[in-house]
Amino acid sequence: MSVLAEIVRNVLVIIIMASFLELLLPAGTIRPFVRFAIGLFVLIAVLNPVLGYLFHDNNFQVNWWDYKIDEDVGDRIVVEGRQINERMVNQNQQMLQEKLEGQINAVILLVPGIEDVHTEAEINDGIIERLRFTIYPEKTEITEDAGETNVFTSESEEYSSAIKQQIEKKITNVVSNMYGLGAEKIEINFEGGG
């Protein structure tokens, strides 16, 4: 009789708590999960005393709410969790940086007079801190028949520096408009060509 009284008492407590919890929950997709959990508690509340009555010598207590993790184990779990989190953030940061540098390279290559570009981005918490560009200008040979000259010929240093300033201005404008960076956070260096 005491087993039956214990079952009834446990089930009543669970039903009262479940009713109160269900009133607090919004009507949505979470309700079925809460009902499932409540069903498990009712099942434990019924089976625990019955199994205790049937098997006197065995202890079938299920007291997860009394479960305590050893403090050293808990600290180790926290440290390992932080290390995993750091690795994930670093991998995402590196992948973001590579994709961003490739995207910026593709845009900069559209500026006339540039043969190749190498971009280095400094990113901190997903925010671009600074961009460094190494520009490789187009190289064409001077032919007297066609009258063609390269924008960076050694014959015309003034012309070359004016063109470099034009390219720097275009790059600065494009990057500033796309990424909201000020000119002070953009560094442009030219390699070869003049």
FILONU-968309 format. One record per residue: x, y, z of N, C-alpha, C in turn. Coordinates in steps of 0.02 Angstrom, whole numbers, padded with zeros to 5 digits, always signed. Example, Ala and Ser with C-alpha at 12.3 -4.5 7.8 and 13.67 -1.06 7.14 Angstrom:
REM FILONU-968309
+00660-00284+00390+00615-00225+00390+00660-00165+00390 +00642-00112+00354+00684-00053+00357+00645+00002+00394 
REM end
This chain:
REM FILONU-968309
+00041-00059+00000+00000+00000+00000+00043+00063+00000 +00101+00060+00034+00144+00118+00035+00173+00132-00034 +00184+00080-00074+00210+00088-00142+00159+00127-00184 +00096+00108-00178+00043+00141-00215+00036+00215-00193 +00041+00227-00129+00038+00296-00104+00096+00337-00130 +00156+00308-00133+00214+00344-00158+00206+00360-00232 +00179+00313-00271+00168+00323-00342+00119+00381-00353 +00063+00378-00316+00011+00430-00324+00040+00498-00305 +00076+00501-00250+00105+00565-00229+00153+00593-00281 +00198+00551-00307+00247+00573-00357+00213+00596-00422 +00163+00558-00444+00128+00576-00505+00090+00641-00496 +00058+00651-00439+00022+00714-00426+00070+00774-00426 +00127+00766-00395+00176+00821-00394+00199+00837-00465 +00212+00786-00504+00234+00796-00573+00180+00829-00614 +00117+00808-00606+00062+00837-00644+00052+00910-00626 +00056+00926-00563+00048+00996-00542+00105+01039-00571 +00165+01015-00566+00222+01052-00594+00217+01058-00670 +00195+01004-00703+00188+01004-00776+00134+01054-00798 +00079+01056-00761+00025+01104-00778+00050+01175-00772 +00086+01189-00719+00114+01256-00709+00164+01274-00764 +00206+01226-00782+00255+01237-00834+00222+01247-00902 +00170+01211-00916+00135+01217-00980+00100+01284-00986 +00078+01313-00930+00048+01379-00931+00099+01433-00949 +00161+01422-00928+00214+01471-00941+00241+01468-01013 +00235+01409-01044+00263+01400-01111+00218+01432-01164 +00249+01463-01215+00209+01489-01271+00186+01431-01314 +00130+01442-01349+00105+01391-01394+00151+01389-01454 +00187+01335-01463+00234+01330-01518+00261+01260-01525 +00319+01256-01554+00348+01191-01569+00383+01160-01509 +00390+01196-01454+00426+01169-01396+00380+01127-01352 +00315+01137-01356+00268+01101-01313+00273+01025-01319 +00278+00997-01380+00283+00923-01383+00344+00896-01347 +00399+00933-01348+00459+00910-01314+00450+00912-01238 +00417+00964-01215+00404+00969-01143+00357+00913-01120 +00306+00899-01160+00260+00844-01143+00297+00777-01143 +00343+00768-01190+00382+00706-01191+00424+00700-01127 +00456+00754-01107+00497+00753-01045+00454+00739-00984 +00395+00769-00982+00349+00757-00926+00328+00684-00925 +00315+00656-00983+00297+00585-00988+00352+00540-00961 +00414+00558-00975+00470+00519-00948+00473+00523-00872 +00460+00584-00844+00459+00591-00771+00403+00550-00740 +00345+00548-00772+00289+00507-00746+00308+00434-00748 +00340+00413-00803+00361+00344-00809+00412+00326-00754 +00459+00370-00740+00508+00357-00687+00473+00356-00619 +00425+00402-00609+00389+00405-00545+00350+00342-00532 +00325+00310-00585+00287+00248-00577+00333+00188-00570 +00384+00185-00613+00428+00126-00613+00474+00122-00553 +00497+00178-00528+00545+00178-00473+00518+00143-00411 +00459+00159-00385+00434+00124-00327+00416+00050-00341 +00391+00038-00402+00372-00031-00419+00434-00075-00422 +00487-00051-00454+00548-00090-00457+00579-00098-00388 +00575-00046-00347+00599-00051-00278+00560-00103-00238 +00495-00109-00250+00454-00158-00215+00469-00229-00239 +00478-00237-00306+00490-00303-00334+00561-00329-00319 +00609-00285-00319+00678-00305-00307+00703-00268-00245 +00695-00299-00188+00714-00268-00125+00790-00257-00119 +00828-00304-00146+00900-00301-00137+00936-00254-00185 +00903-00232-00238+00933-00187-00287+00907-00116-00277 +00950-00067-00292+00931+00003-00286+00923+00032-00356 +00862+00051-00374+00848+00079-00440+00833+00154-00437 +00865+00187-00391+00853+00259-00384+00881+00296-00444 +00840+00340-00472+00861+00382-00527+00857+00454-00502 +00912+00479-00480+00914+00546-00451+00962+00590-00490 +00944+00607-00551+00987+00649-00592+00993+00719-00562 +00943+00741-00527+00946+00807-00498+00996+00810-00440 +01015+00752-00414+01065+00751-00361+01136+00737-00388 +01142+00727-00454+01206+00710-00484+01253+00770-00479 +01314+00758-00456+01364+00811-00450+01427+00789-00486 +01453+00834-00525+01516+00820-00561+01573+00840-00516 +01625+00800-00516+01686+00816-00478+01712+00883-00503 +01735+00926-00458+01756+00993-00476+01814+00993-00526 +01862+00947-00518+01918+00943-00564+01894+00923-00634 +01848+00876-00637+01821+00855-00701+01783+00912-00734 +01744+00949-00694+01707+01006-00721+01753+01059-00748 +01808+01074-00713+01856+01123-00737+01889+01100-00802 +01905+01036-00806+01936+01009-00866+01888+01014-00926 +01825+01000-00914+01775+01004-00967+01769+01076-00992 +01769+01124-00946+01764+01195-00965+01825+01215-01006 +01885+01195-00985+01946+01213-01020+01946+01183-01091 +01928+01119-01096+01925+01086-01161+01873+01119-01206 +01817+01138-01177+01765+01172-01216+01789+01239-01243 +01826+01276-01202+01854+01340-01225+01905+01330-01280 +01947+01277-01274+01996+01264-01326+01962+01246-01392 +01911+01206-01389+01874+01188-01450+01842+01251-01480 +01814+01293-01439+01783+01355-01462+01835+01400-01496 +01894+01406-01466+01948+01447-01496+01969+01420-01564 +01976+01354-01569+01995+01324-01634+01943+01339-01687 +01879+01332-01668+01826+01346-01716+01826+01419-01737 +01835+01464-01690+01835+01536-01706+01895+01552-01751 +01954+01524-01736+02014+01536-01776+02006+01510-01847 +01976+01451-01854+01965+01423-01921+01916+01467-01960 +01864+01489-01928+01815+01532-01961+01847+01599-01980 +01888+01626-01935+01922+01690-01947+01969+01683-02007 +02006+01628-02010+02053+01617-02064+02016+01608-02131 +01962+01570-02130+01923+01560-02190+01892+01625-02214 +01867+01665-02168+01838+01731-02184+01892+01775-02215 +01951+01775-02187+02006+01817-02213+02025+01796-02283 +02031+01731-02296+02050+01707-02362+01997+01725-02414 +01933+01715-02397+01879+01731-02444+01877+01807-02457 +01885+01847-02406+01884+01919-02413+01941+01943-02457 +02002+01917-02445+02060+01936-02485+02049+01917-02558 +02022+01858-02571+02008+01837-02640+01956+01882-02673 +01904+01900-02636+01853+01944-02663+01881+02013-02680 +01921+02040-02635+01951+02106-02647+02000+02103-02705 +02039+02050-02711+02085+02042-02768+02046+02044-02833 +01990+02009-02836+01951+02007-02898+01925+02076-02917 +01905+02115-02867+01879+02183-02881+01936+02229-02903 +01993+02225-02870+02049+02269-02886+02077+02254-02955 +02075+02191-02976+02100+02174-03043+02059+02206-03099 +02000+02231-03083+01958+02265-03133+01982+02336-03148 +02024+02362-03104+02051+02430-03115+02101+02427-03172 +02094+02471-03223+02141+02470-03281+02212+02485-03258 +02260+02450-03290+02330+02461-03276+02359+02413-03225 +02318+02368-03198+02342+02321-03147+02343+02251-03177 +02402+02220-03174+02409+02152-03198+02393+02101-03143 +02417+02115-03083+02406+02069-03027+02406+02109-02962 +02376+02079-02910+02372+02112-02846+02376+02059-02791 +02407+02078-02737+02409+02034-02677+02380+02075-02619 +02331+02046-02586+02297+02082-02532+02310+02047-02466 +02325+02086-02415+02330+02061-02346+02279+02098-02304 +02234+02061-02273+02182+02092-02232+02195+02076-02159 +02189+02126-02117+02192+02116-02044+02120+02118-02020 +02097+02061-01994+02027+02056-01971+02028+02040-01897 +01985+02074-01859+01979+02061-01788+01904+02054-01772 +01885+01995-01749+01815+01981-01732+01768+01995-01790 +01789+01978-01850+01747+01987-01909+01745+02057-01937 +01785+02102-01909+01787+02171-01933+01854+02185-01965 +01853+02216-02024+01915+02232-02059+01949+02290-02024 +02010+02277-02001+02048+02329-01967+02093+02368-02016 +02124+02332-02064+02171+02364-02109+02178+02320-02172 +02190+02353-02229+02202+02317-02292+02268+02341-02321 +02310+02293-02343+02373+02309-02376+02371+02278-02446 +02386+02319-02496+02386+02296-02565+02457+02301-02593 +02478+02249-02628+02539+02252-02667+02517+02247-02739 +02526+02301-02777+02502+02306-02845+02558+02290-02893 +02545+02248-02942+02592+02232-02996+02562+02261-03060 +02590+02317-03085+02561+02351-03143+02573+02311-03207 +02531+02326-03257+02538+02293-03322+02604+02313-03354 +02634+02266-03388+02697+02280-03422+02687+02267-03496 +02696+02317-03537+02692+02309-03609+02755+02340-03639 +02775+02313-03694+02835+02338-03727+02816+02398-03770 +02863+02443-03778+02852+02503-03820+02868+02483-03892 +02819+02493-03934+02830+02480-04005+02822+02546-04042 +02871+02561-04086+02869+02625-04122+02815+02625-04175 +02801+02566-04205+02751+02563-04258+02682+02580-04232 +02663+02550-04176+02596+02560-04151+02591+02622-04107 +02648+02647-04085+02647+02706-04043+02620+02692-03973 +02622+02629-03951+02596+02611-03886+02649+02623-03832 +02627+02644-03775+02671+02650-03718+02636+02621-03657 +02676+02596-03612+02648+02569-03550+02637+02627-03502 +02589+02621-03459+02576+02674-03411+02634+02682-03363 +02675+02632-03355+02732+02636-03310+02798+02628-03348 +02809+02669-03397+02872+02666-03434+02926+02704-03397 +02987+02684-03408+03042+02718-03374+03056+02786-03406 +03030+02798-03467+03042+02861-03501+03003+02918-03469 +02948+02903-03437+02905+02956-03413+02888+02945-03339 +02933+02966-03295+02924+02957-03223+02865+02998-03197 +02856+03059-03222+02801+03101-03199+02734+03069-03218 +02731+03045-03279+02670+03012-03303+02655+02950-03261 +02709+02914-03247+02702+02853-03208+02675+02867-03138 +02702+02918-03105+02678+02933-03037+02607+02960-03038 +02588+02997-03091+02519+03021-03096+02471+02963-03105 +02490+02914-03146+02448+02855-03156+02443+02815-03091 +02499+02809-03056+02498+02773-02991+02451+02807-02943 +02452+02873-02941+02406+02909-02896+02333+02898-02916 +02321+02896-02983+02254+02883-03007+02231+02813-02985 +02274+02764-02993+02256+02696-02973+02245+02692-02898 +02289+02724-02860+02279+02724-02787+02212+02755-02768 +02194+02809-02801+02130+02842-02786+02072+02797-02804 +02075+02763-02861+02021+02717-02881+02014+02660-02831 +02071+02631-02812+02070+02575-02765+02042+02598-02698 +02064+02655-02674+02040+02682-02610+01965+02694-02613 +01941+02724-02667+01870+02737-02674+01829+02672-02675 +01852+02624-02714+01815+02561-02720+01812+02525-02653 +01869+02519-02620+01872+02483-02556+01833+02521-02502 +01839+02587-02501+01802+02627-02452+01727+02618-02461 +01704+02619-02523+01632+02612-02536+01607+02542-02521 +01647+02491-02536+01624+02422-02525+01627+02401-02452 +01680+02422-02416+01692+02396-02349+01690+02449-02295 +01677+02511-02313+01671+02564-02263+01736+02580-02226 +01792+02570-02259+01857+02585-02228+01879+02655-02247 +01911+02689-02201+01940+02753-02215+02006+02745-02252 +02028+02799-02285+02090+02796-02324+02150+02780-02280 +02147+02799-02216+02204+02786-02171+02212+02711-02156 +02161+02671-02169+02166+02599-02156+02183+02559-02219 +02197+02595-02273+02213+02563-02336+02285+02581-02355 +02327+02531-02365+02398+02541-02383+02410+02510-02452 +02437+02550-02498+02448+02526-02566+02522+02533-02583 +02552+02478-02605+02622+02478-02627+02625+02451-02698 +02670+02479-02739+02679+02457-02807+02744+02418-02813 +02741+02363-02848+02800+02321-02860+02816+02322-02934 +02876+02342-02952+02898+02341-03022+02862+02394-03063 +02878+02398-03125+02843+02442-03172+02865+02514-03171 +02908+02535-03129+02926+02605-03134+02968+02627-03078 
REM end
